[in-house]
């Protein structure tokens, strides 16, 4: 029998601007300018606080996305966006994704700590190394560096940033002379209410997991099955222990793609209608990007060829997410579907991140099951359409979790780090 854990789950929202599906913009609750409308963003923050959610996440956008599979090809800069939302909220954490490949550590340390001070200690940094030649060309590069090189830079980048944040508290200059950076100085920004921003990490490669074990306080993971999630959970907690940290110091928060309805049939109908209203090439484009192979060349009514599922010939130059690819390939190998069957299946089970289609009660069952199985510390939820999906989370899902003793009734802490430490 699974041992029941104490404490509550962590709930974040991966905002993704309008929702994770390309057809989200067609919601009658939105206007053509919603993605740049201050009232829209205030509403997201206030709804999240109504549900006493732990954090809202926003990805960076170093390049225009392809609308054939990118649900939100245009994005505002996250730290500026959340800086505005901070003024309309008082408790919810505000997490920005920022690349260690395309930023300067001093500038980013100053920007994030400034936001942390002004928000009352609610800022988090989701560390990524970025991928893709399109983004690289915006920064004068022909392509991104090799994967291992990006992570070597990321490790040093994080060391410099955290040292600079420490300098804000100690008043002492840092003297860093490494392979990628030379910094002599300190921040003029004072420490925040939580000392410094919370570090989160997204990346499922071995070097990404090593970075998580060494430095991250939260991991935005990609897990399609409970078994995979338990394995990853134990792995990262073990890496934290190997680095002299408590396993409780790092929280595992897989993404979960949501389509919710008052009945399971209604939820499936909603998912189908949103997929059918989006670009016909969406599923093929997303699959191609995720596995590193042009899926449009595959025979729809045949299983995936073994050479497509095999590991990339050169992981160093693979343009997708290693974590996403591993999850997808494991899922395909388990059931051996045809390509057509898999594309249909992903409407309900997810692709890369796991999917959930059902009622708020069923979602609460899913969260409770994974939580007590030791697979998660919480979820980073991704509604298909944010305009109404976030309301369902705040007003229907959260009350169910509260009745089960899995979630707080009101905010008991003020900073993002306290939210995390006060959980499970």
Secondary structure, DSSP 8 states (H G I E B T S, - for coil): ------S--EEEEE--TT-SSGGGGG-TT--TTGGG-HHHHHHHHHHHHHTT-SEEEE---SS---TTT-TT-----HHHHHHHHHTT-SSSEEEEEEESSSS-HHHHHHHHHHHHHHTTS-EEEEEE----HHHHHTTT-SS---HHHHHHHHHHHHHHHHHHHHHHHH---EEEE-SS-EEEE--SS--BTTBS-EEEE---SHHHHHHHHHH-SEE----SSHHHHHHHHHHHHHHHHHTT--GGGSEEEEEEEEEE-SSHHHHHHHHHHHHHHS-TTHHHHHHHHHHTS-GGGS-TTSB--HHHHS--S-TTT--S-HHHHHHHHHHHHHH--BHHHHHHHHHHHBSSSEEEEE-HHHHHHHHHHHHHTTS-SEEEEEESSHHHHHHHIIIIIHHHHHHTTSS-SS---SSHHHHHHT--
